Amino acid sequence: MPNDMQELIRQAAEMQAHLQRAQQELLSTTVEGSAGGGLVTVTMTGGAEITDLSIKPEAVDPEDVETLQDLILAAYRDAHTKAGRLAEDKIGPLANPGGAQQGPGEIPFGGLI
């Protein structure tokens, strides 16, 4: 096998190892999103798995459930955007060596890492 081909195979194996390490690091890192000045917080992994949801008692008004629903969605979206940025920082350069960019806050591989 020519040296160029061996070097290409070595580089591909090295890139795959870097990508696997970055994926593991991403899955073990958490981000937090919040809404309503911290009334609702969502914690998720860099792979977009929700690990915690916190709702402060003052956010709960039986007469206004819609506001609480909106706060939960806003906190989720905030956390999801942060997870997407984290994924782009950790995996983007490895997954897109040619420089193709994900959309802002978009998690590589559709969030399935």
Secondary structure as UniProt FT lines:
FT   HELIX           3..28
FT   STRAND          30..35
FT   TURN            36..39
FT   STRAND          40..45
FT   TURN            46..47
FT   STRAND          50..55
FT   HELIX           57..59
FT   TURN            62..63
FT   HELIX           65..90
FT   HELIX           92..95
FT   TURN            97..98
FT   TURN            104..105
FT   HELIX           108..111
//
